[in-house]
Amino acid sequence: MVSSNPLSETLQAKYLALGAALRARLPAGLIVAYSGGVDSAFLLWASEQERKDCGGRLLAVTAVSASLAQVERDDAARFAEMLGVEHRWEETAELSNPDYVRNDLSRCYHCKTELFRLSHSLATRLGYGAIAYGYNASDRGDIRPGHQAATEHGIVAPLDDAQLTKDDIRALMRAFDLPLADKPASPCLSSRLMVGVAVTPQKLRDVEELEAILRRAGLRVFRVRLHEFSGGRWLRLEVAPDEMPGVLAMREEFQQAARARGFGWVTLDLAGYRTGGGTGRVT
């Protein structure tokens, strides 16, 4: 597929390096751990371009549990359908793991361990030689317990190998006129629960439903953070600063919805949205 916009020499070199890495994997069969977020969507698209040109086998695998919001499932389904790739939905069982439910700083390690265990089982059963996921060069400076799980399970990271950053990936998606290029970051629902707040299906449903209210109001960049303490439960809204007026305009509706779900307080975080807001390790 030819880009509709010229690529810089550096970005072109990275893109070619990615293609070469994928061509080397596809003949033996490649599984892409695909969440429907920007990084895994681009990895899946690039893999399919190489498969169409050079052959091989490609399978997209999406892990399904209470921590995957319906809006993310819908995005994943639409993009995979647009590509015409083989796509499997696989139920995962991380919520049955006490180490995951405890929700300490290793939660993502246990989540990814379950995903990669399942992916390896599929690869063995269906005859695929490698499993890839969307880790990229921008993730290197972050604390990523999930990457530890990937390393332990021999999962490959072609985007990182090609030195592609998150900005590079979005630039390439725009250059190739791909949907999801401007989709906000979309980690799992469990990331909305502050560290130490035990993960339960009900809490995940509460967060999903409350975030859906913000989405229907037209907000794009936000998180509903769930806090607990000995006296009760409360919510902290992180919103992009330029979208804060939108929250205030519908504060009564949101407050009523929160109280109906047992939350005593709703606060608006004046610092605005930032990554790591669920852990205290903000950037």
NORSUL-V629082 format. One record per pair of residues at least 6 apart in sequence whose ideal C-beta (glycine too) atoms are under 6 Angstrom apart, sorted by the first residue. I is the first residue (numbers start at 1). J is the second residue. If there is no record, write none. Layout:
BEGIN
i=I j=J
i=I j=J
END
This chain:
BEGIN
i=1 j=49
i=1 j=176
i=3 j=175
i=3 j=176
i=4 j=177
i=5 j=175
i=7 j=175
i=11 j=168
i=14 j=162
i=14 j=163
i=14 j=164
i=17 j=162
i=18 j=46
i=18 j=158
i=18 j=162
i=19 j=50
i=21 j=158
i=21 j=161
i=22 j=47
i=22 j=50
i=22 j=158
i=23 j=50
i=23 j=54
i=25 j=130
i=26 j=51
i=26 j=56
i=27 j=56
i=28 j=129
i=29 j=57
i=29 j=128
i=29 j=129
i=30 j=58
i=30 j=130
i=31 j=59
i=31 j=61
i=31 j=119
i=31 j=123
i=31 j=128
i=31 j=131
i=32 j=43
i=32 j=44
i=32 j=47
i=32 j=60
i=32 j=132
i=33 j=61
i=33 j=119
i=33 j=133
i=34 j=40
i=34 j=44
i=34 j=60
i=34 j=62
i=36 j=72
i=36 j=75
i=36 j=76
i=37 j=186
i=38 j=180
i=38 j=183
i=39 j=134
i=39 j=136
i=39 j=169
i=40 j=134
i=41 j=79
i=41 j=180
i=42 j=169
i=42 j=173
i=43 j=134
i=43 j=159
i=44 j=60
i=47 j=58
i=48 j=83
i=48 j=85
i=51 j=58
i=58 j=85
i=59 j=86
i=60 j=80
i=60 j=85
i=60 j=87
i=61 j=88
i=61 j=90
i=61 j=119
i=62 j=76
i=62 j=89
i=63 j=90
i=63 j=92
i=63 j=115
i=64 j=89
i=64 j=91
i=65 j=92
i=66 j=201
i=66 j=204
i=67 j=188
i=67 j=189
i=67 j=190
i=67 j=204
i=69 j=189
i=69 j=208
i=72 j=186
i=80 j=87
i=90 j=118
i=92 j=114
i=94 j=100
i=94 j=111
i=94 j=114
i=97 j=110
i=99 j=110
i=100 j=107
i=100 j=110
i=101 j=198
i=101 j=199
i=103 j=193
i=103 j=197
i=103 j=198
i=103 j=199
i=106 j=145
i=108 j=145
i=108 j=146
i=109 j=145
i=109 j=148
i=109 j=149
i=112 j=146
i=112 j=149
i=113 j=149
i=116 j=153
i=116 j=155
i=119 j=131
i=123 j=131
i=130 j=156
i=131 j=155
i=132 j=156
i=132 j=158
i=133 j=155
i=135 j=147
i=135 j=157
i=135 j=160
i=136 j=159
i=136 j=160
i=136 j=164
i=137 j=160
i=137 j=163
i=137 j=164
i=137 j=165
i=138 j=165
i=138 j=166
i=170 j=181
i=173 j=181
i=174 j=181
i=184 j=220
i=184 j=221
i=189 j=204
i=189 j=207
i=189 j=208
i=190 j=199
i=191 j=278
i=192 j=207
i=192 j=223
i=192 j=224
i=192 j=225
i=192 j=226
i=193 j=199
i=193 j=226
i=194 j=227
i=194 j=278
i=195 j=279
i=197 j=228
i=206 j=261
i=207 j=224
i=207 j=226
i=210 j=224
i=211 j=224
i=213 j=254
i=213 j=257
i=214 j=222
i=217 j=246
i=217 j=250
i=219 j=243
i=219 j=246
i=221 j=240
i=221 j=273
i=222 j=239
i=223 j=238
i=223 j=277
i=224 j=235
i=225 j=236
i=225 j=277
i=225 j=278
i=227 j=234
i=232 j=264
i=233 j=263
i=234 j=263
i=234 j=264
i=234 j=265
i=235 j=258
i=235 j=263
i=235 j=266
i=236 j=267
i=236 j=269
i=237 j=268
i=238 j=269
i=238 j=273
i=238 j=277
i=239 j=247
i=239 j=273
i=240 j=273
i=241 j=272
i=255 j=266
i=258 j=266
i=274 j=282
i=275 j=283
i=276 j=282
i=276 j=283
END
